[in-house]
Amino acid sequence: MRYLNYIDGQWQEPSSDSYNKNLSSHNGEVIDEFPASTVEDVQKAIAAAKEAFPAWKKLSYQKRAFYLQKAAEVLKEKAEEVGRDLTLEEGKTLAEGIGETRRAISILEYFAGEAMQPVGSVIPSVNEETMVYTKRIPLGPVGLITSWNFPIAIPVWKMAPALIYGNTVVIKPADLTPKSVYHIMNAFHEAGIPPGVVNCVFGPGSVIGAELVENSDIKAISFTGSNQVGRMIQEQAISRGKKVQLEMGGKNPLVVLADADINRAVELAVKGAFMSTGQKCTATSRVIVEEGIYEEFLTRLVERTQSLKIGNPLEEDTFMGPCVSESQREKVLAMIEEGKKEATLIYGGGIPADPGLQEGFYVQPTIFELSSQEARIAREEIFGPVIALLKAKNYQEALQLANDTEFGLSASICTNNLSLAQQFIDQIEAGMVHVNSETSGAEPQVSFGGVKNSSDGPREQGKTAIEFYTQVKVIYLDQH
């Protein structure tokens, strides 16, 4: 089946009349086709967003919230269908696909609720006859460029705050997972959102993304993806006077101290590293274990990893599905080959032998043992199911290893020592910190983002989302 762009309240064919195949990550079969759009299509979408902005801006917060709530209700009725489509194209398990869809619903409901929250403040003036207060005003049309690894949650956590605070939207979904964003657009369409408020253009980032960055009618860019592309977008967008928000890479550590519950720590490492095939910016990629329990932890980690079912993500008992695409699998396998040159391969390291998986994009869950963090697999984001395991003499060395990275998105520590847990919270260089939970957990009502090269600009989600999608206007109101 062929799907279309969503521009100015209508489903429209691309001007190129060209389409890209959307493939199943499990067996490489064609699921459906989506537009290979051109600059002309993006310009139409931007023009529609610009035209719709004044009327959308004038609507009350509560009226804007109605459309978010209605879209949430549409998705809620179709959660299992949408989750299955997400699993087919992205490769995460069905439970994760449905769970992510429900997370998107929660985000829509949360930001609909923000319509009842304060959006300004009253500030005392030195003049007794002057009232000083602030308002939040929207930016205008915003461009959203989203990644494939959370193909419905990430688009929604950008769109929902953009819309509730009065902006209009042009979104460019990831090429590898277009159907998940189609479902979002269809939900808003069924909700009756005014034409031009939300627009979606499918196609290559080099065309669609470039026009969003360069076009003067787009006032801000929110991007989730690789560091290389993010920094390029940042440089180009800022030079054109746009606000920029970047969510990029991670090399997230799980520190396991000698007093930790080893079975719990192993489970957190396995879930954090291998669920969603490790294709999360918050995935656990380095596991740093205190030497007193290192050998026992390693033994149990390998045993637990051996027990995982790797296979068709639609089957109920599957723990880990495929990589999203053949090219992504090849990138992961190339990094694994580099790891074999610099570290000790403990488990995995290749393609599963199961004949039923040879047509898909599968990689074995992989564990490396490292003597230092100079290896590429310890420093570069792999975005696949790979653990780099390191031994630390004590808490201080573990902390030093954990902070020895250009990234700072998420970090976790397993310990029953409250004092060391608090020290870790204060000393770790990360935007999100977990104690006795996996690095990849994040709730929709809480801000999301990191430090160092993981993020740039105001945080996403939660109360902090207003910082990116609005500007502050200060009013001096005199009585005479």
C-alpha positions as CSV (number, residue, x, y, z in Angstrom):
1,M,0.0,0.0,0.0
2,R,1.2,3.5,-0.8
3,Y,0.9,6.3,1.8
4,L,1.0,10.0,1.2
5,N,2.4,13.2,2.7
6,Y,0.1,15.1,5.1
7,I,0.1,18.8,4.1
8,D,-2.5,21.5,4.9
9,G,-5.0,19.0,6.2
10,Q,-4.9,16.7,3.2
11,W,-3.1,13.6,2.1
12,Q,-1.0,14.6,-0.9
13,E,1.1,12.7,-3.4
14,P,4.7,13.8,-3.6
15,S,5.6,16.1,-6.5
16,S,8.2,13.6,-7.7
17,D,5.6,10.8,-7.9
18,S,8.4,8.6,-6.4
19,Y,8.2,6.3,-3.4
20,N,10.5,4.4,-1.1
21,K,9.9,0.9,0.1
22,N,9.4,0.4,3.8
23,L,10.9,-3.0,4.8
24,S,10.3,-5.5,7.6
25,S,13.4,-5.7,9.8
26,H,12.6,-9.4,10.5
27,N,12.7,-10.7,7.0
28,G,13.4,-7.8,4.6
29,E,10.0,-8.0,2.9
30,V,8.2,-4.9,1.7
31,I,5.6,-3.7,4.1
32,D,4.4,-0.6,2.2
33,E,5.7,2.5,0.3
34,F,6.1,6.1,1.4
35,P,6.9,9.3,-0.6
36,A,10.3,10.2,-1.7
37,S,9.5,13.9,-1.4
38,T,11.2,16.9,-2.9
39,V,12.0,20.5,-1.8
40,E,8.8,21.6,-3.5
41,D,6.8,19.3,-1.1
42,V,8.6,20.7,2.0
43,Q,8.0,24.3,0.8
44,K,4.3,23.6,0.5
45,A,4.2,22.2,4.0
46,I,6.1,25.1,5.4
47,A,3.8,27.6,3.6
48,A,0.8,25.7,5.1
49,A,2.3,25.9,8.6
50,K,3.0,29.6,8.2
51,E,-0.6,30.3,7.0
52,A,-2.1,28.3,9.9
53,F,0.0,29.9,12.6
54,P,-1.8,33.1,13.4
55,A,-5.2,31.4,14.0
56,W,-3.6,28.5,15.9
57,K,-1.7,31.0,18.1
58,K,-4.9,32.8,19.0
59,L,-6.7,29.7,20.2
60,S,-6.9,29.2,23.9
61,Y,-4.7,26.6,25.5
62,Q,-7.7,24.6,26.3
63,K,-8.9,24.6,22.7
64,R,-5.5,23.5,21.5
65,A,-5.5,20.8,24.2
66,F,-8.8,19.4,22.8
67,Y,-7.0,18.2,19.7
68,L,-4.1,16.6,21.6
69,Q,-6.6,14.8,23.8
70,K,-8.7,13.7,20.9
71,A,-5.6,12.4,19.0
72,A,-4.6,10.4,22.2
73,E,-8.1,8.8,22.2
74,V,-7.7,7.8,18.5
75,L,-4.3,6.2,19.2
76,K,-5.7,4.5,22.3
77,E,-8.3,2.8,20.3
78,K,-5.7,1.5,17.8
79,A,-2.8,0.9,20.2
80,E,-2.3,-2.7,19.4
81,E,-2.5,-2.2,15.6
82,V,-0.1,0.8,15.8
83,G,2.3,-1.1,18.1
84,R,2.4,-4.0,15.7
85,D,3.2,-1.8,12.7
86,L,5.9,-0.2,14.8
87,T,7.4,-3.6,15.6
88,L,7.2,-4.7,11.9
89,E,9.3,-1.7,10.7
90,E,11.6,-1.0,13.6
91,G,12.3,-4.5,15.0
92,K,11.7,-4.1,18.8
93,T,9.4,-6.7,20.4
94,L,5.6,-6.4,20.2
95,A,5.4,-5.7,23.9
96,E,7.8,-2.8,23.4
97,G,6.0,-1.6,20.3
98,I,2.7,-1.4,22.1
99,G,4.3,0.0,25.2
100,E,5.9,2.8,23.1
101,T,2.5,3.6,21.5
102,R,1.0,3.9,25.0
103,R,3.8,6.1,26.0
104,A,3.0,8.4,23.1
105,I,-0.6,8.5,24.3
106,S,0.6,9.4,27.8
107,I,2.7,12.2,26.4
108,L,-0.3,13.7,24.5
109,E,-2.4,13.5,27.6
110,Y,0.3,15.1,29.7
111,F,0.7,18.1,27.4
112,A,-3.1,18.4,27.0
113,G,-3.1,18.8,30.8
114,E,-0.4,21.5,30.6
115,A,-3.2,23.7,29.2
116,M,-4.4,24.3,32.7
117,Q,-0.9,25.2,34.1
118,P,0.6,28.7,34.7
119,V,2.6,30.0,31.7
120,G,3.8,33.3,33.1
121,S,4.6,35.2,36.3
122,V,4.0,38.5,38.1
123,I,7.1,40.3,39.2
124,P,7.2,43.1,41.8
125,S,8.0,46.5,40.3
126,V,10.0,49.3,42.0
127,N,7.1,51.6,40.9
128,E,4.0,51.2,43.0
129,E,1.8,52.1,40.1
130,T,3.3,49.5,37.7
131,M,2.4,45.9,37.3
132,V,5.1,43.8,35.7
133,Y,4.3,40.4,34.3
134,T,5.4,37.9,31.7
135,K,3.7,35.9,29.0
136,R,4.9,32.9,26.9
137,I,4.5,33.4,23.2
138,P,5.0,30.7,20.5
139,L,7.8,30.8,18.0
140,G,5.9,30.1,14.8
141,P,6.3,27.2,12.4
142,V,8.9,24.7,13.8
143,G,10.7,21.9,12.0
144,L,11.0,18.5,13.7
145,I,13.5,15.9,12.5
146,T,13.1,12.6,14.3
147,S,15.0,9.3,14.6
148,W,13.9,5.7,13.9
149,N,14.6,4.1,17.2
150,F,11.5,5.5,19.0
151,P,9.5,6.2,15.9
152,I,6.2,7.2,17.7
153,A,7.4,8.4,21.1
154,I,10.0,10.9,19.9
155,P,7.8,12.5,17.3
156,V,5.0,12.9,19.8
157,W,7.3,14.3,22.6
158,K,8.3,17.0,20.1
159,M,4.9,17.6,18.5
160,A,2.8,17.7,21.7
161,P,4.6,20.6,23.4
162,A,5.1,22.5,20.1
163,L,1.4,22.4,19.6
164,I,0.1,23.1,23.1
165,Y,2.3,26.2,23.3
166,G,0.9,27.6,20.0
167,N,3.4,26.6,17.3
168,T,2.6,24.9,14.0
169,V,4.6,21.9,12.9
170,V,6.4,20.4,9.9
171,I,7.9,17.0,10.7
172,K,10.4,15.0,8.8
173,P,10.2,11.3,10.0
174,A,13.1,8.9,9.8
175,D,13.2,7.1,6.5
176,L,13.4,3.6,8.1
177,T,10.2,4.0,10.2
178,P,7.7,6.1,8.4
179,K,4.5,4.2,9.3
180,S,4.7,5.0,13.0
181,V,4.5,8.8,12.1
182,Y,1.8,8.2,9.6
183,H,-0.3,6.9,12.5
184,I,0.3,10.1,14.5
185,M,-0.7,12.3,11.6
186,N,-3.8,10.2,11.0
187,A,-4.7,10.6,14.7
188,F,-4.5,14.3,14.4
189,H,-6.4,14.2,11.1
190,E,-9.2,12.2,12.8
191,A,-9.2,14.6,15.7
192,G,-10.1,17.4,13.2
193,I,-7.0,19.6,13.9
194,P,-7.2,22.7,11.6
195,P,-5.5,22.5,8.2
196,G,-1.8,23.4,8.2
197,V,-1.2,23.1,12.0
198,V,0.5,19.7,11.6
199,N,2.3,18.7,8.4
200,C,4.4,15.7,7.6
201,V,6.8,15.2,4.6
202,F,8.4,11.8,4.1
203,G,11.7,11.5,2.3
204,P,15.5,11.8,2.6
205,G,17.0,14.0,5.3
206,S,19.5,15.5,2.7
207,V,16.4,17.1,1.0
208,I,13.7,17.5,3.6
209,G,15.9,18.2,6.6
210,A,18.1,20.6,4.6
211,E,15.1,22.7,3.5
212,L,13.7,22.9,7.1
213,V,17.0,24.1,8.3
214,E,17.5,26.7,5.5
215,N,14.0,28.0,5.1
216,S,13.5,31.4,6.8
217,D,9.8,30.6,7.7
218,I,10.9,27.8,10.0
219,K,11.7,29.5,13.4
220,A,13.2,26.5,15.3
221,I,14.6,23.0,14.7
222,S,14.3,20.1,17.1
223,F,16.5,17.2,16.1
224,T,17.1,13.7,17.4
225,G,19.8,11.6,15.8
226,S,23.6,11.3,15.4
227,N,26.1,13.7,16.7
228,Q,27.6,14.3,13.2
229,V,24.3,15.3,11.7
230,G,23.2,17.2,14.8
231,R,26.2,19.5,14.9
232,M,25.9,20.2,11.2
233,I,22.2,21.2,11.7
234,Q,23.1,23.3,14.7
235,E,25.8,25.3,12.8
236,Q,23.5,25.9,9.8
237,A,20.4,26.7,11.8
238,I,22.0,29.1,14.3
239,S,23.7,31.0,11.4
240,R,20.1,31.6,10.2
241,G,18.9,32.8,13.6
242,K,16.9,29.7,14.5
243,K,16.5,28.1,17.9
244,V,18.0,24.6,18.0
245,Q,17.4,21.7,20.2
246,L,19.6,18.6,19.8
247,E,19.3,15.1,21.3
248,M,22.2,13.0,20.2
249,G,24.4,10.1,21.4
250,G,25.2,8.3,24.6
251,K,27.7,5.9,26.0
252,N,25.9,5.1,29.2
253,P,27.6,3.4,32.1
254,L,26.1,1.0,34.6
255,V,28.3,0.9,37.7
256,V,28.0,-2.2,39.9
257,L,29.5,-2.0,43.4
258,A,30.6,-5.0,45.5
259,D,27.6,-4.7,47.8
260,A,25.0,-4.8,45.0
261,D,22.4,-7.5,44.5
262,I,24.3,-9.4,41.7
263,N,21.2,-11.0,40.1
264,R,19.4,-7.7,40.0
265,A,22.5,-6.0,38.5
266,V,22.8,-8.6,35.8
267,E,19.2,-8.2,34.9
268,L,19.5,-4.4,34.7
269,A,22.6,-4.8,32.5
270,V,20.9,-7.3,30.1
271,K,17.7,-5.2,29.8
272,G,19.5,-1.9,29.5
273,A,21.9,-3.3,26.8
274,F,19.9,-5.8,24.8
275,M,16.2,-4.7,24.9
276,S,15.3,-2.9,21.7
277,T,18.5,-4.5,20.3
278,G,20.5,-1.8,22.1
279,Q,19.1,0.8,19.7
280,K,18.5,3.5,22.3
281,C,20.6,6.6,23.1
282,T,20.0,5.6,26.7
283,A,21.0,2.0,26.3
284,T,23.6,0.5,28.7
285,S,26.8,0.2,26.7
286,R,29.5,0.1,29.4
287,V,29.2,-2.0,32.5
288,I,31.8,-1.2,35.2
289,V,32.0,-3.8,38.0
290,E,33.9,-3.6,41.3
291,E,36.6,-6.3,41.3
292,G,35.3,-8.1,44.4
293,I,32.3,-9.4,42.5
294,Y,33.6,-9.1,38.9
295,E,34.1,-12.8,38.1
296,E,30.8,-13.9,39.6
297,F,29.0,-11.0,37.8
298,L,30.6,-12.0,34.5
299,T,29.6,-15.7,34.9
300,R,26.0,-14.8,35.6
301,L,25.9,-12.1,32.8
302,V,27.0,-14.7,30.2
303,E,24.5,-17.3,31.6
304,R,21.6,-14.8,31.4
305,T,22.6,-13.6,27.9
306,Q,22.7,-17.3,26.7
307,S,19.1,-17.8,27.9
308,L,17.7,-14.9,25.8
309,K,15.5,-15.7,22.8
310,I,16.6,-13.8,19.7
311,G,14.0,-14.0,16.9
312,N,10.8,-12.7,15.4
313,P,9.8,-9.7,17.4
314,L,6.1,-10.5,16.9
315,E,6.4,-13.8,18.9
316,E,5.4,-13.4,22.5
317,D,8.5,-15.0,24.1
318,T,11.1,-13.1,22.0
319,F,13.4,-11.0,24.1
320,M,15.4,-9.3,21.3
321,G,14.5,-8.7,17.7
322,P,16.6,-7.5,14.7
323,C,18.4,-4.3,14.0
324,V,16.2,-1.8,12.1
325,S,17.9,-2.3,8.7
326,E,20.7,-4.1,6.9
327,S,22.9,-1.0,6.9
328,Q,22.5,-0.6,10.7
329,R,23.4,-4.2,11.2
330,E,26.5,-3.8,9.1
331,K,27.5,-0.8,11.2
332,V,27.1,-2.8,14.4
333,L,29.0,-5.8,13.0
334,A,31.8,-3.6,11.8
335,M,32.2,-2.2,15.3
336,I,32.2,-5.7,16.7
337,E,35.0,-6.6,14.4
338,E,36.9,-3.6,15.7
339,G,36.3,-4.8,19.2
340,K,37.7,-8.2,18.4
341,K,41.1,-6.4,17.6
342,E,41.2,-4.4,20.9
343,A,39.3,-6.5,23.5
344,T,38.4,-10.0,24.6
345,L,35.2,-11.3,23.0
346,I,33.3,-13.2,25.8
347,Y,30.0,-13.9,24.0
348,G,28.2,-13.4,20.7
349,G,30.0,-11.3,18.1
350,G,28.2,-12.3,14.9
351,I,24.9,-13.2,13.2
352,P,22.6,-15.9,14.8
353,A,22.9,-19.3,13.2
354,D,19.1,-19.9,13.2
355,P,18.1,-20.5,9.5
356,G,14.8,-18.7,10.1
357,L,16.6,-15.4,10.9
358,Q,18.9,-15.2,7.9
359,E,16.6,-12.9,5.8
360,G,16.3,-10.4,8.7
361,F,18.8,-8.0,10.2
362,Y,19.8,-9.9,13.3
363,V,22.9,-9.6,15.5
364,Q,23.8,-11.7,18.5
365,P,23.8,-10.0,21.9
366,T,27.6,-9.4,22.4
367,I,29.8,-9.1,25.5
368,F,33.4,-7.8,25.4
369,E,35.8,-7.7,28.3
370,L,38.1,-4.6,28.2
371,S,41.3,-3.8,30.0
372,S,41.0,-0.1,29.3
373,Q,38.6,2.4,27.7
374,E,41.0,3.2,24.8
375,A,39.2,0.7,22.6
376,R,36.7,2.2,20.1
377,I,33.9,0.1,21.4
378,A,34.4,1.8,24.8
379,R,34.4,5.3,23.3
380,E,32.1,5.4,20.3
381,E,28.3,4.9,20.3
382,I,27.5,1.5,18.7
383,F,23.7,1.6,18.8
384,G,23.5,-2.2,18.9
385,P,23.4,-5.0,21.4
386,V,27.0,-4.8,22.7
387,I,28.3,-4.6,26.3
388,A,31.8,-3.3,27.0
389,L,32.6,-4.8,30.4
390,L,35.3,-3.2,32.7
391,K,36.7,-4.0,36.1
392,A,37.2,-1.3,38.7
393,K,39.2,-1.5,42.0
394,N,36.8,0.6,44.0
395,Y,34.0,3.2,43.7
396,Q,36.4,6.1,42.9
397,E,37.9,4.2,39.9
398,A,34.5,3.2,38.8
399,L,33.4,6.8,38.8
400,Q,36.4,7.9,36.9
401,L,35.8,5.3,34.2
402,A,32.1,6.2,34.1
403,N,32.9,9.9,33.5
404,D,35.7,9.2,30.9
405,T,33.6,9.8,27.9
406,E,32.5,12.6,25.6
407,F,28.9,11.7,26.3
408,G,26.7,12.4,29.3
409,L,23.2,11.3,28.8
410,S,22.3,8.6,31.3
411,A,24.1,6.6,34.0
412,S,23.1,4.1,36.7
413,I,24.6,2.6,39.8
414,C,23.8,-0.6,41.6
415,T,24.5,-0.4,45.3
416,N,22.9,-0.7,48.8
417,N,25.3,2.0,50.1
418,L,23.2,5.1,50.4
419,S,26.2,7.3,50.9
420,L,27.9,6.1,47.7
421,A,24.7,6.3,45.8
422,Q,24.4,10.0,46.8
423,Q,28.0,10.6,45.9
424,F,27.3,9.1,42.5
425,I,24.3,11.3,42.0
426,D,26.4,14.3,42.7
427,Q,29.6,13.3,40.9
428,I,28.5,11.5,37.7
429,E,28.5,13.7,34.6
430,A,25.1,12.8,33.2
431,G,21.8,14.5,32.6
432,M,19.8,11.5,34.0
433,V,20.9,9.3,36.9
434,H,19.4,6.0,38.1
435,V,20.0,4.2,41.3
436,N,19.3,0.4,41.2
437,S,17.4,0.8,37.9
438,E,18.5,0.5,34.2
439,T,20.0,3.4,32.3
440,S,17.2,3.4,29.7
441,G,14.2,4.2,31.9
442,A,12.5,7.6,31.4
443,E,9.1,8.9,32.2
444,P,7.1,11.2,29.9
445,Q,6.3,13.9,32.6
446,V,10.0,14.3,33.4
447,S,12.6,16.3,31.4
448,F,14.8,14.3,29.1
449,G,18.4,15.2,28.1
450,G,22.1,15.0,28.8
451,V,25.3,17.0,29.2
452,K,28.5,17.2,27.2
453,N,28.0,15.9,23.6
454,S,24.7,14.1,24.3
455,S,22.4,17.1,24.2
456,D,22.3,20.8,23.4
457,G,19.6,23.4,24.0
458,P,16.7,23.3,26.4
459,R,15.6,19.8,27.6
460,E,12.7,17.9,26.1
461,Q,9.5,16.6,27.8
462,G,8.0,17.6,31.1
463,K,7.8,21.2,32.4
464,T,11.1,22.2,30.7
465,A,9.7,21.7,27.2
466,I,8.1,25.2,27.3
467,E,11.7,26.7,27.4
468,F,12.3,25.6,23.8
469,Y,8.9,26.1,22.2
470,T,8.2,29.6,23.5
471,Q,9.8,33.0,24.1
472,V,9.2,35.2,27.1
473,K,7.4,38.5,26.7
474,V,7.7,41.1,29.5
475,I,4.8,43.5,30.1
476,Y,5.0,46.8,32.1
477,L,1.4,47.9,32.8
478,D,1.0,51.3,34.4
479,Q,-2.3,52.5,35.9
480,H,-2.1,55.9,34.3
